[in-house]
Amino acid sequence: MFNRNVRARELLELFLLSAIGSLLAVRFYLHLTGYPQLGGGGLHIAHMLWGGLLMAGANILMLGYIGVRIQRLAALIGGIGFGIFIDELGKFITSDNNYFFRPTIGIIYAIFVILYLTFNFLSRQQKLTSREYQLNALVQLEEAITHDMDPAEKARAHDLLARANQRSHLTQQLRSVINDVELVPENTPHNITILLRKLDELYTRFWQSRTSHPLVRTFFIVESLVFAFAVSWGIFLNLDDIKQLFTGMADYNHWMILCQVVASLVAASFALAGAVYLTRSRAVAFEQFRRATLINLFLTQFFVFSRVAFGALPGFVFNVAILLLITYVIHLERRHGAVQTQPLE
């Protein structure tokens, strides 16, 4: 029987981010160094092998040691290894071992999107079983055994046990053990924690001002216009290519352009819906704009990466930044009790 880990989202996201980071780092390094080859005398040691070695190392850590810290380290090392491994995908889907096969980047991007959706499904918020809450509370005792449990970690363990079966003798025993643990002083808040608290205060004051709704409405409208302009400009720059679709002579590049235009239009429609909904509910408006950004990330960027490879990276970074901002705003809205809709995921 598989028991779920309450830290799954944190660990899976660390794996995914380290994989993406290592892939981009490898591509950037190879570009700067002129794509050198390791080996000689007819031998070439592909960096895919180094990726496999790192993934094997991550498995060894997971199997040979216990603890949350080891899980984090294994997720980091395994993600780095996977990114290095998947970078050479082009060599293994082409008959001539073509590392520079143009659709490769789009395929890799699609793989990362599928991984993101899979990880999001596996770590979705839902009620665990009593046994799973007990097991996760037991994991918290690692901090007690290493004499490193602070009040926040103790409160987290108690919260997990509060959701388990209260009639269970094991739940009562675990609570008793945790109550007897000697704590260490809680660490001084990190700079990032202090920053987030200040942002929360600024956000609250912003919505209390009279100009907040007009400013946000303007933001949504401008974003919608930017979407529309980007689509129109893309059609204008590739007008000849788009005409090829109606002559029966369309190639791979033409279809990628068409799909990019369609995905951009769908995203723009959600952004416009956000501007309209703002007068009724800013929570709904933010969710509509979040959907527009997700469509850009999961669809539009896939077609762009497939067509121009790493030339699409600036747009990808911009959309990720917007998504992080919108997600944080929605998080604040939930904390302020303003959200009335279910999230897309």
N, C-alpha and C positions, 0 to 999 in steps of 0.2 A: 504494500500500500504506500502511495506517495503522499507525504505530508508537506503542506505548503509553508514557505518561508516568508515571514512578514517583511524581511529585508530584500525580497526578490527584485522589486523594482529598482532599488538602489544598485544592486549588483549587476543586473542585466543591462541597465543603462551605462554603467561603468564599462562593461564589456563592449557595448556598441560604440561608445564614444572613443575608447582607446583603439578600436578597430579602424574607425574612420580616420582618426588622427594619424595612425601609423601608415595607412595607405597613402594619405596625402603627403606625409613626410617622405616616404620612399619615392614617390613620383617626383617630388620636388628635388630630392637629393640626386636622383638619376638624371634629371634634366640639367642640373647645374654641373654635373661631372661628366656629361656626355655619354651616359649609359655604359659604364665600364663593366667588364665581365670578370668574375672571380674564377680563376682556373687557368689552365694552359695545357699544351700538348694534346689538343683535341677535346679537353674536358671543359665543362662549364657548370659551375655550382650555382644553380638557380636560387634566387632568394626565397622562392617558395619553400625550399627545404629548411631555411632558417625559421620561417613561419611555423612549419610543422614541428620543429624542435621546441619552439616557445610554447606551442599548444600542448605538446607532450609534457613540458615542464609544469604547466599549469595543472594538468591532470595529476601529476605526481604530488604536487603540493596539496591538492584537494584530498587525495587518497592517503597520503602519509601523515597529515597533520590535521588538527581540529582547531576550530575557533573562527570567530567573525573576521579577525584580521587576516587570517590565511585566505578566507573566501574573497576578501577584497583584493588581496595581492594576486590570487589566481585569476580573478576576473580581469584585472589589469593586464597581466602577462598573457593570458589566453586571448584577450581582445587584440593586443599588439600582434601576436602571432597570426591570428586570423586575418587581420588587415594586410600583413606582409604576404600571407599565403594567397589570398583572393586577388591580389594585384596582378598575378601572372595568369589570370583566367584566359586571356586572349590566346595564349600559347596552346591551350588544351581544348579549344573549341574551333580551331582552324586547322586545316590539313597541312599548312606550311608553317605552323608554330609562330603565328604572327602576333607578337606582343603589342603591336600598335594597331590591331584590328579595331576600326573606329567604333562599332557598336558595343565594344567591351565595357566602356565606362558606363553606358546606359544600363547594361545588364548588371554590372556590379551595383549600380545605384538601386536597381530594382530589388536585388538581393538584400541590400540594407533596409529598404522600405519594408520588405516582407519580414525581415528579422524584427524591425521595430514594431510592426503590427502583432507579430507572434509574442514578443516580450510583453507588449501592452496587454494582450489577452491573458497571458499567464500570470501577470501581476495586477490584474484588475481588482478594484476594491470590492470585496464581498465578504460575507461572514464566514469565518473559518469554523471548523469543528472544535469541540471542547478539547479533544486530544491535541489538535494543532496549536491551540492557544497554550496548553500546558507545555508542549515541547518548545515553543518559542520563548516562553517564560523561563524554562530551564536553561536555554541558551544564554539568557541574560546573566545567569549565575556565573558564567565564565569570568565576568568582570569582578565578581566577589572573590573567586578563587585566586585570581591574580592580584587581589588587594587593590582594585582600581575602580570599584563601583561608586559612583557619585549619586547625589539625591535624584537627579533627573533620570538616570538609568534605573534606579530603584522604583521610581514612580512609573516608568514604562513597564517594568515587570509586573507591578501591581495592576496596572491597567489591563494587561494581557490576561492575568488570572481572574480579573473581574468579569471577563467575557466567557470564561470557561464554566463548566458545570460546578456550581457552588456546593452541591451535595457530594461531590467526589472527594474521597479521602485524600487522593493525591493532590488535588487543588489546595486543600487545607494544609497539607504538609509543606508544599512549596511556599505557600504564603508565610508559614511559620519560619521557614529557613530564611526567606528574604527579609523578614522583619528583624531577624537576629544578626544580619550582616552589618559589619562595621564599615561605615562609609568614609570616603575621602572627601575633602572640600571640593565643591563644584568649581570647575575651571572658570576663569574670567571669560566672558563672552568674546568670541572671535570678532575681528573687525567686520567680517561679512554679516554677522548677526546684528551688530550695532547698526550697520548700514541699512539692513532690511527693516529694522524697527523704525528708523528715521523715515524710510520710504513709506512705511505704513502710516505714519503720522502725517506726512505730506499729502498722501492720497486722501486721507480723511478730511483734511483742511481744504483740499482742492474741490471736493464735491460739496462742501459747505458754502463755497463762493458762488456768486451770481453768474459768473462768466463760464462756469464749468461746462454746462450743456452746449452752449453755442460753440465753444472751442472744440469739444469732442465731435460735434456734428460736422464742423468744418473739416476736421481730420478725416472722418469717414468719407466725406464727399471728395476731398482731395485724393484720397487713396483710390476711390472709384474712378476718378478722372485719370489718374496715373495708370491704372489697369487698362482703361479704354484706350489711352494714348499709346501704351506699349503694344497693344494688339494691333491698332491701326498702323503704327510705325512698322511693326513686323510684317504686316501684309504689304505695305508699300515697298519695303526693301526686298521682298521676295515675290513681287507680283508676277514676274516671269515664271518663277518656279511653280507658283500656285496655278497659273494658266496651264501648265503641263498636266495637271490632274485631269483636265477636261479634254485632253487630246489622246488619252490612252497611253501616254509615254512617261508616266510618273515613275520615279525611282524611289529608293529608300529615303533619300533626303527630302523629297517632295512630301512624302507621307508624314515624315516627322514634323515638318513645318505645319501641315494641316492639323495634325493632332495637337501641336503646341497652341495654335490659334484657338481651337475649340476649347481646350482646357483653360486657357486664359479667359475666354468669354464666360465660361461657367464660374470661374473664380470671381470675375468682375460682378456677376449677378448677385453673388452672396455678399460682396462688399457693399453694393448698392442697397441690398435688403437691410444691412446693418445700419446704414444711414437713415433709412425709413423707420426702423424699429426704435431708434434712439429716443424719440419723443414719447414712446410708450414704456420701454424698459431698456435701460442701458445694459443690463445683464444679457438680454436677448441680442442686442446689437453687438456686444463683444463676442458672443458665441457665433454669430453669423460671420463676423470678420475672421474669427479663428478658423472657421470652416473654409473660408476663401484662401487663407494662408496654407492650410493643410492640403487643399487641392493643388495649389501651386507647388508645394514641396513634393507631393506624391505623384502628381501627373505631369504638370507643366515642366518641372525641372528634369523629370525622367526623359522627356522628349528632347529637351535642350541638351542634356548631357549626351544623349545618343547621337545628336547631330554635331555638336561642337566640342565634345569631350570636356576638358577642364576649363574651357572658355566660359562655361556656365557657372563656375565656382563663385564669382561675386554675387550673382543673383541668388544662389543657394545660401550663402552666408547672410545676405540681407533678409531672406525669408525666415531663416532660423532665428535671427535677432527679433524680427517682428513676432514670430510665434512665441518666443520666450516672454516678450513683453506682454502680449495679450494673455498668455497663460497665467502670468503673475497677477495681472489685473483681475482676471476671473477668480483667482484664488482669494484676492482681497475682497471681491464682491461676495464670495461665499462666506467669508469671515464676517462681513457686515450684514449677512442675512438678506442679500438683495437678489440672489439668483433664483429664478423661477423655472428654468429649463434644465433638461438633462443634457450632459455633455455629449459631443459627437461620438466619443470613444465609449 
